[in-house]
Amino acid sequence: MQRRRTPATVISLVALFFSLGGVSLAASRYLITNTNQIKPRVLKKLHGANGKNGKNGKNGANGKNGKNGANGTNGAVGGTGASGAAGTAGTPALYQRTDLHYTTQSTDSSPTGSYKLLETIGTFTKLNASSAITLVWTSNATGGNGSTTFCQYQLRIDGADDQGSSATTYSGAAESGAVVYDANAAFSLTDVFSGLATGSHTVSVWDRATASSCADNYHDYAHDVYVLETP
């Protein structure tokens, strides 16, 4: 006679089935804890695709400058350059100088208020038509009584003063000349003459006075009139 299975028996059998099945399922899976457990050729196949590049990081601080290198050797000396063009000749500062030297005394014993010839110093030759003539005279001469009377001495060329006038009358304080009030005094006089023609010219001294007499180069000293021809 066949026995009937009780519910408890069925449950026991099901539990036994799942229990045996779980052991079999567990036996078909492995727990991997290290890549050494995987064959290398299999491990290569397990790598995924490369990820995208990350953003560039910030630039680092500049490093210190390196030391200067040694100086190089000097290059060869270059060749001499061509000479420049000659410059334009300049105008000379002085065309010529003539020294008119004299050593004798000249006296006017009866001077008046008008100019008259006292002495002829010498001659010179002018070279350039457009040049000027400068006379520089140093001498000693007698004058008046030291306060109210005087002698006035004037340089002339060819009888004309530095304004080109041959007049003998006094024309005012603006005219040239050395005025001597003392009984005997040293002086220097400079006059400039323009518009003279080329050639020979004569330098002379003229005087006028309120004193009773006038004398240039008193006691016969050595004196000079320098003639400078300038542009």
C-alpha positions as semicolon CSV with decimal commas, in nm:
position;residue;x (nm);y (nm);z (nm)
1;M;0,000;0,000;0,000
2;Q;0,145;0,336;-0,104
3;R;0,213;0,591;0,170
4;R;0,101;0,950;0,136
5;R;0,369;1,221;0,181
6;T;0,300;1,463;0,457
7;P;0,350;1,837;0,418
8;A;0,652;1,822;0,645
9;T;0,812;1,566;0,420
10;V;0,757;1,782;0,110
11;I;0,904;2,083;0,275
12;S;1,206;1,881;0,385
13;L;1,263;1,758;0,031
14;V;1,237;2,110;-0,119
15;A;1,478;2,241;0,137
16;L;1,718;1,959;0,058
17;F;1,694;2,039;-0,315
18;F;1,772;2,406;-0,276
19;S;2,044;2,324;-0,032
20;L;2,216;2,096;-0,280
21;G;2,160;2,343;-0,567
22;G;2,315;2,632;-0,372
23;V;2,634;2,433;-0,314
24;S;2,655;2,363;-0,682
25;L;2,592;2,733;-0,771
26;A;2,852;2,848;-0,524
27;A;3,099;2,607;-0,666
28;S;3,071;2,771;-1,019
29;R;3,166;3,129;-0,900
30;Y;3,507;3,263;-0,777
31;L;3,602;3,550;-0,544
32;I;3,896;3,748;-0,700
33;T;4,096;3,960;-0,455
34;N;4,419;4,022;-0,658
35;T;4,503;4,074;-1,029
36;N;4,766;3,803;-0,994
37;Q;4,474;3,559;-0,992
38;I;4,395;3,655;-1,356
39;K;4,602;3,543;-1,652
40;P;4,794;3,835;-1,818
41;R;4,639;3,782;-2,161
42;V;4,294;3,793;-2,002
43;L;4,390;4,099;-1,792
44;K;4,484;4,293;-2,108
45;K;4,139;4,235;-2,249
46;L;3,976;4,365;-1,931
47;H;4,117;4,727;-1,970
48;G;3,851;4,982;-2,070
49;A;3,896;5,274;-2,316
50;N;4,118;5,570;-2,210
51;G;3,935;5,853;-2,039
52;K;3,938;6,216;-2,166
53;N;4,240;6,433;-2,085
54;G;4,194;6,654;-1,784
55;K;4,225;7,037;-1,795
56;N;4,573;7,188;-1,800
57;G;4,698;7,296;-1,462
58;K;4,818;7,652;-1,380
59;N;5,163;7,757;-1,501
60;G;5,431;7,730;-1,240
61;A;5,645;8,027;-1,126
62;N;5,932;8,134;-1,357
63;G;6,266;7,990;-1,266
64;K;6,569;8,209;-1,180
65;N;6,776;8,352;-1,466
66;G;7,082;8,156;-1,550
67;K;7,432;8,303;-1,523
68;N;7,560;8,519;-1,810
69;G;7,776;8,337;-2,053
70;A;8,138;8,435;-2,118
71;N;8,203;8,729;-2,354
72;G;8,274;8,634;-2,709
73;T;8,598;8,730;-2,882
74;N;8,624;9,071;-3,050
75;G;8,548;9,085;-3,416
76;A;8,807;9,185;-3,673
77;V;8,879;9,557;-3,716
78;G;8,685;9,704;-4,004
79;G;8,856;9,872;-4,296
80;T;8,920;10,247;-4,306
81;G;8,626;10,442;-4,448
82;A;8,657;10,678;-4,739
83;S;8,762;11,037;-4,665
84;G;8,483;11,291;-4,650
85;A;8,458;11,585;-4,885
86;A;8,666;11,890;-4,798
87;G;8,475;12,160;-4,611
88;T;8,429;12,513;-4,735
89;A;8,716;12,741;-4,642
90;G;8,623;12,980;-4,363
91;T;8,679;13,353;-4,354
92;P;9,006;13,444;-4,179
93;A;8,971;13,638;-3,854
94;L;9,258;13,866;-3,953
95;Y;9,386;13,944;-4,300
96;Q;9,699;14,122;-4,183
97;R;9,856;14,326;-3,903
98;T;10,093;14,620;-3,949
99;D;10,293;14,775;-3,663
100;L;10,365;15,148;-3,705
101;H;10,641;15,215;-3,452
102;Y;10,767;15,560;-3,354
103;T;10,998;15,704;-3,086
104;T;10,998;16,084;-3,127
105;Q;10,795;16,347;-2,941
106;S;10,558;16,574;-3,136
107;T;10,449;16,906;-2,979
108;D;10,177;17,156;-3,067
109;S;10,278;17,483;-2,899
110;S;9,966;17,675;-3,002
111;P;9,662;17,445;-3,009
112;T;9,311;17,576;-3,076
113;G;8,958;17,447;-3,040
114;S;8,975;17,299;-3,394
115;Y;9,167;16,994;-3,502
116;K;9,501;17,026;-3,680
117;L;9,770;16,778;-3,783
118;L;10,009;16,699;-3,496
119;E;10,215;16,416;-3,652
120;T;10,221;16,151;-3,926
121;I;10,275;15,801;-3,784
122;G;10,325;15,592;-4,101
123;T;10,159;15,410;-4,390
124;F;10,002;15,067;-4,450
125;T;9,856;14,878;-4,747
126;K;9,493;14,755;-4,743
127;L;9,443;14,419;-4,917
128;N;9,067;14,363;-4,939
129;A;8,803;14,607;-5,060
130;S;8,535;14,483;-4,815
131;S;8,756;14,465;-4,505
132;A;8,764;14,701;-4,209
133;I;9,068;14,868;-4,055
134;T;9,111;14,883;-3,677
135;L;9,375;15,118;-3,529
136;V;9,502;15,045;-3,178
137;W;9,720;15,322;-3,033
138;T;9,908;15,333;-2,702
139;S;10,106;15,640;-2,594
140;N;10,165;15,899;-2,324
141;A;10,090;16,269;-2,375
142;T;10,063;16,602;-2,199
143;G;9,728;16,758;-2,123
144;G;9,589;17,045;-1,923
145;N;9,613;17,165;-1,569
146;G;9,445;16,856;-1,425
147;S;9,089;16,986;-1,403
148;T;8,966;17,257;-1,643
149;T;9,198;17,247;-1,946
150;F;9,274;16,950;-2,172
151;C;9,427;16,818;-2,493
152;Q;9,227;16,588;-2,723
153;Y;9,412;16,354;-2,959
154;Q;9,246;16,190;-3,261
155;L;9,360;15,917;-3,505
156;R;9,290;15,974;-3,874
157;I;9,349;15,783;-4,197
158;D;9,427;15,996;-4,504
159;G;9,319;16,302;-4,302
160;A;8,967;16,166;-4,224
161;D;8,831;16,045;-3,888
162;D;8,652;15,711;-3,828
163;Q;8,328;15,864;-3,960
164;G;8,498;15,955;-4,290
165;S;8,497;16,329;-4,210
166;S;8,795;16,555;-4,288
167;A;8,641;16,850;-4,099
168;T;8,859;17,024;-3,840
169;T;8,581;17,166;-3,625
170;Y;8,468;16,985;-3,313
171;S;8,139;16,803;-3,384
172;G;8,039;16,684;-3,038
173;A;8,105;16,430;-2,765
174;A;8,019;16,138;-2,997
175;E;8,339;16,176;-3,202
176;S;8,644;15,963;-3,125
177;G;8,958;16,074;-2,946
178;A;9,160;16,050;-2,625
179;V;9,106;16,346;-2,389
180;V;9,395;16,414;-2,149
181;Y;9,345;16,649;-1,853
182;D;9,663;16,567;-1,661
183;A;10,003;16,719;-1,723
184;N;10,132;16,382;-1,846
185;A;9,926;16,064;-1,881
186;A;9,940;15,723;-2,052
187;F;9,639;15,619;-2,261
188;S;9,511;15,371;-2,521
189;L;9,276;15,447;-2,810
190;T;9,098;15,212;-3,056
191;D;8,922;15,329;-3,375
192;V;8,752;15,130;-3,653
193;F;8,749;15,258;-4,014
194;S;8,531;15,106;-4,287
195;G;8,481;15,177;-4,656
196;L;8,848;15,235;-4,735
197;A;8,971;15,138;-5,080
198;T;9,253;14,890;-5,132
199;G;9,605;15,026;-5,158
200;S;9,829;15,252;-4,951
201;H;9,693;15,470;-4,666
202;T;9,850;15,711;-4,415
203;V;9,787;15,716;-4,040
204;S;9,821;16,047;-3,854
205;V;9,744;16,210;-3,517
206;W;9,544;16,532;-3,490
207;D;9,484;16,745;-3,183
208;R;9,272;17,024;-3,041
209;A;9,291;17,177;-2,694
210;T;9,201;17,435;-2,434
211;A;9,548;17,389;-2,281
212;S;9,840;17,611;-2,381
213;S;10,032;17,325;-2,548
214;C;9,997;16,955;-2,633
215;A;10,270;16,693;-2,678
216;D;10,241;16,329;-2,784
217;N;10,509;16,080;-2,671
218;Y;10,641;16,314;-2,407
219;H;11,016;16,250;-2,345
220;D;11,055;16,031;-2,658
221;Y;10,938;15,688;-2,546
222;A;10,881;15,397;-2,789
223;H;10,515;15,375;-2,892
224;D;10,305;15,196;-3,158
225;V;9,993;15,220;-3,368
226;Y;9,876;14,869;-3,466
227;V;9,685;14,843;-3,795
228;L;9,453;14,537;-3,805
229;E;9,273;14,446;-4,129
230;T;8,969;14,230;-4,049
231;P;8,668;14,091;-4,241
